[in-house]
Amino acid sequence: MSMKQLLKYILIILIFWLGIGLSYSQYTDDIPKNRPYFDKKEISWGYYFGMNFYDFKIDYDQPYEHIIQEAHPGFQVGLVGNLNINPNLSLRTEPGVFFTNRKLIFRNLLTPKDSIREITSNYVQLPISVKLNTIRYGNIRPYITGGLIFAYNLNSWEDSNNDNAAGRFRMHSKVWMYEVGIGLEMYLYYFKFTPSIRGVFSLQDELVRDNDPNSPWTNHIESMMTRGVYINLTFE
């Protein structure tokens, strides 16, 4: 799946979520409020799981782009810690493990053994973010969020002596990223349920070059940085 196709699906999901919020009919103040004191807690905890689609932003040293990318679905699980600073602003951390799958097809190489690289990355992510909420409308509350992420790639093969000549695609294990997102908090009877959509973008080049400086896999790549979108379903 290409990133353009993925963005179309994300737009459909956003419209769907908006429909859920409106159909929830909770923009009126004459209905009972679920968990009315939840946001008065200074600290709250929760967990999340979801689905992600990652690919790379690739910059070349020449106009010719010789890599085709395919983004495959992955998933993530993690915990949530929230510190309320004021009624509309909170500081959050959402440590988790992200399992991602990406496929690179090198058009300058002919055989499938050489031209296809399946990249499975397992990121341990340690984010710190700021969440800005609107006021609460009945039992829903939209928000936006953004923050910085330190990620450790458990499947980077950074220290391996084997490279693409031996079929191994290497990446740096330690990566700094940033994320932005939107979400909709829904106050249910027993808990707060929050679907959200995030975009994540690497701040550094993650590619480990092959041992051969003239490698057909890496010699024309100036930088290769992770980017992606993911959907979280959070329960607090």
Contacts in CASP RR format, 6 or more apart in sequence:
PFRMAT RR
TARGET T0000
AUTHOR 0000-0000-0000
METHOD contacts of the structure
MODEL  1
MSMKQLLKYILIILIFWLGIGLSYSQYTDDIPKNRPYFDKKEISWGYYFG
MNFYDFKIDYDQPYEHIIQEAHPGFQVGLVGNLNINPNLSLRTEPGVFFT
NRKLIFRNLLTPKDSIREITSNYVQLPISVKLNTIRYGNIRPYITGGLIF
AYNLNSWEDSNNDNAAGRFRMHSKVWMYEVGIGLEMYLYYFKFTPSIRGV
FSLQDELVRDNDPNSPWTNHIESMMTRGVYINLTFE
1 53 0 8 1.000
1 70 0 8 1.000
1 71 0 8 1.000
1 72 0 8 1.000
2 69 0 8 1.000
2 70 0 8 1.000
2 71 0 8 1.000
3 53 0 8 1.000
3 55 0 8 1.000
3 69 0 8 1.000
3 71 0 8 1.000
3 227 0 8 1.000
3 228 0 8 1.000
6 53 0 8 1.000
6 71 0 8 1.000
6 229 0 8 1.000
7 229 0 8 1.000
10 197 0 8 1.000
10 229 0 8 1.000
13 197 0 8 1.000
13 231 0 8 1.000
14 182 0 8 1.000
14 197 0 8 1.000
17 183 0 8 1.000
17 184 0 8 1.000
17 195 0 8 1.000
20 184 0 8 1.000
21 140 0 8 1.000
21 184 0 8 1.000
21 186 0 8 1.000
24 139 0 8 1.000
24 140 0 8 1.000
24 186 0 8 1.000
25 31 0 8 1.000
26 137 0 8 1.000
26 138 0 8 1.000
26 139 0 8 1.000
26 140 0 8 1.000
27 137 0 8 1.000
27 138 0 8 1.000
27 140 0 8 1.000
28 138 0 8 1.000
29 138 0 8 1.000
31 138 0 8 1.000
31 139 0 8 1.000
33 136 0 8 1.000
33 138 0 8 1.000
33 139 0 8 1.000
33 187 0 8 1.000
34 139 0 8 1.000
34 187 0 8 1.000
34 188 0 8 1.000
34 189 0 8 1.000
35 187 0 8 1.000
35 188 0 8 1.000
35 189 0 8 1.000
35 191 0 8 1.000
35 192 0 8 1.000
38 44 0 8 1.000
38 187 0 8 1.000
38 192 0 8 1.000
38 236 0 8 1.000
39 84 0 8 1.000
39 87 0 8 1.000
39 136 0 8 1.000
40 84 0 8 1.000
41 84 0 8 1.000
42 83 0 8 1.000
42 84 0 8 1.000
43 81 0 8 1.000
43 82 0 8 1.000
43 83 0 8 1.000
43 84 0 8 1.000
44 80 0 8 1.000
44 81 0 8 1.000
44 82 0 8 1.000
44 84 0 8 1.000
44 236 0 8 1.000
45 79 0 8 1.000
45 80 0 8 1.000
45 81 0 8 1.000
45 82 0 8 1.000
45 236 0 8 1.000
46 79 0 8 1.000
46 80 0 8 1.000
46 81 0 8 1.000
46 234 0 8 1.000
46 235 0 8 1.000
46 236 0 8 1.000
47 77 0 8 1.000
47 78 0 8 1.000
47 79 0 8 1.000
47 80 0 8 1.000
47 234 0 8 1.000
47 235 0 8 1.000
48 76 0 8 1.000
48 77 0 8 1.000
48 78 0 8 1.000
48 79 0 8 1.000
48 80 0 8 1.000
48 94 0 8 1.000
48 232 0 8 1.000
48 233 0 8 1.000
48 234 0 8 1.000
48 235 0 8 1.000
49 75 0 8 1.000
49 76 0 8 1.000
49 77 0 8 1.000
49 78 0 8 1.000
49 232 0 8 1.000
49 233 0 8 1.000
50 75 0 8 1.000
50 76 0 8 1.000
50 77 0 8 1.000
50 230 0 8 1.000
50 231 0 8 1.000
50 232 0 8 1.000
50 233 0 8 1.000
51 73 0 8 1.000
51 74 0 8 1.000
51 75 0 8 1.000
51 76 0 8 1.000
51 230 0 8 1.000
51 231 0 8 1.000
52 73 0 8 1.000
52 74 0 8 1.000
52 75 0 8 1.000
52 76 0 8 1.000
52 98 0 8 1.000
52 100 0 8 1.000
52 228 0 8 1.000
52 229 0 8 1.000
52 230 0 8 1.000
52 231 0 8 1.000
53 71 0 8 1.000
53 72 0 8 1.000
53 73 0 8 1.000
53 74 0 8 1.000
53 228 0 8 1.000
53 229 0 8 1.000
53 230 0 8 1.000
54 71 0 8 1.000
54 74 0 8 1.000
54 100 0 8 1.000
54 101 0 8 1.000
54 102 0 8 1.000
54 121 0 8 1.000
54 200 0 8 1.000
54 226 0 8 1.000
54 227 0 8 1.000
54 228 0 8 1.000
55 69 0 8 1.000
55 70 0 8 1.000
55 71 0 8 1.000
55 102 0 8 1.000
55 226 0 8 1.000
55 227 0 8 1.000
55 228 0 8 1.000
56 69 0 8 1.000
56 102 0 8 1.000
56 104 0 8 1.000
56 206 0 8 1.000
56 224 0 8 1.000
56 225 0 8 1.000
56 226 0 8 1.000
56 227 0 8 1.000
57 201 0 8 1.000
57 202 0 8 1.000
57 223 0 8 1.000
57 224 0 8 1.000
57 225 0 8 1.000
57 226 0 8 1.000
57 227 0 8 1.000
58 65 0 8 1.000
58 67 0 8 1.000
58 69 0 8 1.000
58 221 0 8 1.000
58 223 0 8 1.000
58 224 0 8 1.000
59 221 0 8 1.000
59 222 0 8 1.000
59 223 0 8 1.000
59 224 0 8 1.000
60 66 0 8 1.000
60 220 0 8 1.000
60 221 0 8 1.000
60 222 0 8 1.000
61 220 0 8 1.000
61 221 0 8 1.000
61 222 0 8 1.000
62 220 0 8 1.000
64 220 0 8 1.000
66 106 0 8 1.000
66 107 0 8 1.000
66 108 0 8 1.000
66 220 0 8 1.000
67 104 0 8 1.000
67 105 0 8 1.000
67 106 0 8 1.000
67 107 0 8 1.000
67 221 0 8 1.000
68 104 0 8 1.000
68 105 0 8 1.000
68 107 0 8 1.000
69 102 0 8 1.000
69 103 0 8 1.000
69 104 0 8 1.000
69 105 0 8 1.000
70 102 0 8 1.000
70 103 0 8 1.000
70 105 0 8 1.000
71 102 0 8 1.000
71 228 0 8 1.000
72 101 0 8 1.000
72 102 0 8 1.000
72 103 0 8 1.000
73 101 0 8 1.000
74 98 0 8 1.000
74 99 0 8 1.000
74 100 0 8 1.000
74 101 0 8 1.000
75 98 0 8 1.000
75 99 0 8 1.000
76 96 0 8 1.000
76 97 0 8 1.000
76 98 0 8 1.000
76 99 0 8 1.000
76 230 0 8 1.000
76 232 0 8 1.000
77 96 0 8 1.000
77 97 0 8 1.000
78 94 0 8 1.000
78 95 0 8 1.000
78 96 0 8 1.000
78 97 0 8 1.000
79 94 0 8 1.000
79 95 0 8 1.000
79 96 0 8 1.000
80 92 0 8 1.000
80 93 0 8 1.000
80 94 0 8 1.000
80 234 0 8 1.000
80 236 0 8 1.000
81 92 0 8 1.000
81 93 0 8 1.000
81 94 0 8 1.000
82 90 0 8 1.000
82 91 0 8 1.000
82 92 0 8 1.000
82 131 0 8 1.000
82 236 0 8 1.000
83 90 0 8 1.000
83 91 0 8 1.000
83 92 0 8 1.000
84 90 0 8 1.000
85 91 0 8 1.000
87 133 0 8 1.000
87 135 0 8 1.000
88 132 0 8 1.000
88 133 0 8 1.000
88 134 0 8 1.000
88 135 0 8 1.000
89 130 0 8 1.000
89 131 0 8 1.000
89 132 0 8 1.000
89 133 0 8 1.000
90 130 0 8 1.000
90 131 0 8 1.000
90 133 0 8 1.000
91 128 0 8 1.000
91 129 0 8 1.000
91 130 0 8 1.000
91 131 0 8 1.000
92 127 0 8 1.000
92 128 0 8 1.000
92 129 0 8 1.000
92 130 0 8 1.000
92 131 0 8 1.000
92 145 0 8 1.000
93 126 0 8 1.000
93 127 0 8 1.000
93 128 0 8 1.000
93 129 0 8 1.000
94 125 0 8 1.000
94 127 0 8 1.000
94 129 0 8 1.000
94 232 0 8 1.000
95 124 0 8 1.000
95 125 0 8 1.000
95 126 0 8 1.000
95 127 0 8 1.000
96 124 0 8 1.000
96 125 0 8 1.000
96 126 0 8 1.000
97 122 0 8 1.000
97 123 0 8 1.000
97 124 0 8 1.000
97 125 0 8 1.000
98 121 0 8 1.000
98 122 0 8 1.000
98 123 0 8 1.000
98 125 0 8 1.000
98 151 0 8 1.000
98 230 0 8 1.000
99 120 0 8 1.000
99 121 0 8 1.000
99 122 0 8 1.000
100 120 0 8 1.000
100 121 0 8 1.000
100 122 0 8 1.000
100 123 0 8 1.000
101 118 0 8 1.000
101 119 0 8 1.000
101 120 0 8 1.000
102 118 0 8 1.000
102 119 0 8 1.000
102 121 0 8 1.000
103 116 0 8 1.000
103 117 0 8 1.000
103 118 0 8 1.000
103 119 0 8 1.000
104 116 0 8 1.000
104 117 0 8 1.000
104 119 0 8 1.000
104 169 0 8 1.000
105 115 0 8 1.000
105 116 0 8 1.000
106 114 0 8 1.000
106 115 0 8 1.000
106 116 0 8 1.000
106 117 0 8 1.000
106 216 0 8 1.000
106 217 0 8 1.000
107 115 0 8 1.000
108 216 0 8 1.000
109 115 0 8 1.000
109 216 0 8 1.000
109 217 0 8 1.000
113 167 0 8 1.000
114 216 0 8 1.000
117 164 0 8 1.000
117 167 0 8 1.000
117 169 0 8 1.000
117 217 0 8 1.000
119 169 0 8 1.000
119 171 0 8 1.000
120 155 0 8 1.000
121 153 0 8 1.000
121 154 0 8 1.000
121 155 0 8 1.000
121 156 0 8 1.000
121 171 0 8 1.000
122 153 0 8 1.000
122 154 0 8 1.000
122 155 0 8 1.000
123 151 0 8 1.000
123 152 0 8 1.000
123 153 0 8 1.000
123 154 0 8 1.000
123 175 0 8 1.000
124 151 0 8 1.000
124 152 0 8 1.000
124 154 0 8 1.000
125 149 0 8 1.000
125 150 0 8 1.000
125 151 0 8 1.000
125 177 0 8 1.000
126 149 0 8 1.000
126 150 0 8 1.000
126 151 0 8 1.000
127 147 0 8 1.000
127 148 0 8 1.000
127 149 0 8 1.000
127 150 0 8 1.000
127 179 0 8 1.000
128 147 0 8 1.000
128 148 0 8 1.000
129 145 0 8 1.000
129 146 0 8 1.000
129 147 0 8 1.000
129 148 0 8 1.000
129 179 0 8 1.000
130 145 0 8 1.000
130 146 0 8 1.000
130 147 0 8 1.000
131 143 0 8 1.000
131 144 0 8 1.000
131 145 0 8 1.000
131 146 0 8 1.000
132 143 0 8 1.000
132 144 0 8 1.000
132 145 0 8 1.000
133 141 0 8 1.000
133 142 0 8 1.000
133 143 0 8 1.000
133 185 0 8 1.000
134 141 0 8 1.000
134 142 0 8 1.000
134 143 0 8 1.000
135 141 0 8 1.000
136 187 0 8 1.000
138 187 0 8 1.000
139 186 0 8 1.000
139 187 0 8 1.000
139 188 0 8 1.000
140 184 0 8 1.000
140 185 0 8 1.000
140 186 0 8 1.000
140 187 0 8 1.000
141 184 0 8 1.000
141 185 0 8 1.000
141 187 0 8 1.000
142 182 0 8 1.000
142 183 0 8 1.000
142 184 0 8 1.000
142 185 0 8 1.000
143 182 0 8 1.000
143 183 0 8 1.000
143 184 0 8 1.000
143 185 0 8 1.000
144 180 0 8 1.000
144 181 0 8 1.000
144 182 0 8 1.000
144 183 0 8 1.000
145 179 0 8 1.000
145 180 0 8 1.000
145 181 0 8 1.000
145 182 0 8 1.000
145 183 0 8 1.000
145 196 0 8 1.000
145 198 0 8 1.000
146 178 0 8 1.000
146 179 0 8 1.000
146 180 0 8 1.000
146 181 0 8 1.000
147 178 0 8 1.000
147 179 0 8 1.000
147 180 0 8 1.000
148 176 0 8 1.000
148 177 0 8 1.000
148 178 0 8 1.000
149 176 0 8 1.000
149 177 0 8 1.000
149 178 0 8 1.000
149 179 0 8 1.000
149 200 0 8 1.000
150 174 0 8 1.000
150 175 0 8 1.000
150 176 0 8 1.000
151 174 0 8 1.000
151 175 0 8 1.000
151 176 0 8 1.000
151 177 0 8 1.000
152 173 0 8 1.000
152 174 0 8 1.000
152 175 0 8 1.000
153 171 0 8 1.000
153 172 0 8 1.000
153 173 0 8 1.000
153 174 0 8 1.000
153 175 0 8 1.000
153 206 0 8 1.000
154 173 0 8 1.000
156 170 0 8 1.000
156 171 0 8 1.000
156 172 0 8 1.000
156 173 0 8 1.000
156 208 0 8 1.000
157 168 0 8 1.000
157 169 0 8 1.000
157 170 0 8 1.000
157 171 0 8 1.000
157 208 0 8 1.000
158 170 0 8 1.000
158 171 0 8 1.000
158 172 0 8 1.000
158 173 0 8 1.000
158 208 0 8 1.000
160 168 0 8 1.000
160 170 0 8 1.000
161 211 0 8 1.000
162 168 0 8 1.000
163 170 0 8 1.000
163 208 0 8 1.000
163 210 0 8 1.000
163 211 0 8 1.000
163 212 0 8 1.000
163 215 0 8 1.000
163 217 0 8 1.000
164 170 0 8 1.000
164 210 0 8 1.000
164 215 0 8 1.000
164 217 0 8 1.000
164 218 0 8 1.000
165 210 0 8 1.000
165 211 0 8 1.000
165 212 0 8 1.000
165 215 0 8 1.000
169 217 0 8 1.000
170 207 0 8 1.000
170 208 0 8 1.000
170 210 0 8 1.000
171 206 0 8 1.000
171 207 0 8 1.000
171 208 0 8 1.000
171 224 0 8 1.000
172 204 0 8 1.000
172 205 0 8 1.000
172 206 0 8 1.000
172 207 0 8 1.000
172 208 0 8 1.000
175 202 0 8 1.000
175 203 0 8 1.000
175 204 0 8 1.000
175 206 0 8 1.000
175 226 0 8 1.000
176 202 0 8 1.000
176 203 0 8 1.000
176 204 0 8 1.000
177 200 0 8 1.000
177 201 0 8 1.000
177 202 0 8 1.000
177 203 0 8 1.000
177 226 0 8 1.000
178 200 0 8 1.000
178 201 0 8 1.000
178 203 0 8 1.000
179 198 0 8 1.000
179 199 0 8 1.000
179 200 0 8 1.000
179 201 0 8 1.000
180 198 0 8 1.000
180 199 0 8 1.000
181 196 0 8 1.000
181 197 0 8 1.000
181 198 0 8 1.000
181 199 0 8 1.000
182 196 0 8 1.000
182 197 0 8 1.000
183 194 0 8 1.000
183 195 0 8 1.000
183 196 0 8 1.000
183 197 0 8 1.000
184 194 0 8 1.000
184 195 0 8 1.000
184 196 0 8 1.000
185 192 0 8 1.000
185 193 0 8 1.000
185 194 0 8 1.000
186 192 0 8 1.000
186 193 0 8 1.000
186 194 0 8 1.000
186 195 0 8 1.000
191 235 0 8 1.000
191 236 0 8 1.000
192 235 0 8 1.000
192 236 0 8 1.000
193 233 0 8 1.000
193 234 0 8 1.000
193 235 0 8 1.000
194 232 0 8 1.000
194 233 0 8 1.000
194 234 0 8 1.000
194 235 0 8 1.000
194 236 0 8 1.000
195 231 0 8 1.000
195 232 0 8 1.000
195 233 0 8 1.000
195 234 0 8 1.000
196 231 0 8 1.000
196 232 0 8 1.000
196 234 0 8 1.000
197 229 0 8 1.000
197 230 0 8 1.000
197 231 0 8 1.000
197 232 0 8 1.000
198 229 0 8 1.000
198 230 0 8 1.000
198 231 0 8 1.000
198 232 0 8 1.000
199 227 0 8 1.000
199 228 0 8 1.000
199 229 0 8 1.000
199 230 0 8 1.000
200 226 0 8 1.000
200 227 0 8 1.000
200 228 0 8 1.000
200 229 0 8 1.000
200 230 0 8 1.000
201 225 0 8 1.000
201 226 0 8 1.000
201 227 0 8 1.000
201 228 0 8 1.000
202 225 0 8 1.000
202 226 0 8 1.000
202 227 0 8 1.000
203 225 0 8 1.000
204 225 0 8 1.000
205 222 0 8 1.000
205 223 0 8 1.000
205 224 0 8 1.000
205 225 0 8 1.000
206 224 0 8 1.000
206 225 0 8 1.000
206 226 0 8 1.000
207 218 0 8 1.000
207 221 0 8 1.000
207 223 0 8 1.000
207 224 0 8 1.000
209 215 0 8 1.000
209 218 0 8 1.000
209 219 0 8 1.000
210 217 0 8 1.000
210 218 0 8 1.000
210 219 0 8 1.000
212 219 0 8 1.000
213 219 0 8 1.000
END
